[in-house]
Amino acid sequence: MRTIAIAAAACGLIVLGGCGIKGPLYIAQPPKPVARPAPQPTPAPAPTRTPGADHNKPVPQDSAQ
């Protein structure tokens, strides 16, 4: 029984030894950061003014209410 256990363990080690990367081992290098151009500032929209509107005067109240 002990011979079978040793043989099974040896076969398991041989099978597990075949897994993984073939060839020389290497240390993976971290990826280099990608240089992105700076975002272009968007121009602010021109303020729109309604003709005849004066924002310094109070709004007239409706007398019907």
Buried (B, 14 or more C-beta within 10 A) or exposed (E): EEEEEEEEEEEEEEEEEEEEEEEEEEEEEEEEEEEEEEEEEEEEEEEEEEEEEEEEEEEEEEEEE
